[in-house]
Amino acid sequence: MRHALLTALFAGCGVAPAEGFDAELSPVVRAPEPVQPMQPVEPLPVEPAPTGLPCDVHAALQAACAGCHVGATRIPPFSTRDDLVSLGAKVGQRLSSTTAPMPPPGAFRPLTSGERALIDAWVSSGMPAGRCGALR
């Protein structure tokens, strides 16, 4: 009776009973395939000329400043931490200026208050180095 019931059940599903069961109607257990050893993974490429900018500062500058300040003809040009360090305190002064703020009103993408605070804190702490790539 059990065999007939299982045969009918499998037939309704379009599966022959011999495909999943042995002669005693118990589940067929197959040995697992051998596990292949993992191949070494190549590390992600590191940008060849890191700027030394902290990544959070890099992200804010890239989003709001790079469009106007990256490139040799931009005034002042900057794309690396060294460029910003050479500007020194002017960076922080322009960020908080009410008469000549950066980015200026109407800029393509102004800094958020959080980004402004982040850059200000970075400048106030001496512009410590980080590990992200150049602004583009």
Secondary structure, DSSP 8 states (H G I E B T S, - for coil): -HHHHHHHHHHHHT--GGGTB-TTS-B--------------------SS---B-HHHHHHHHHHTHHHHSSTTSSS---SHHHHHHHTTHHHHHHH-SSS-SS-TT-SS---HHHHHHHHHHHHTT-----B----
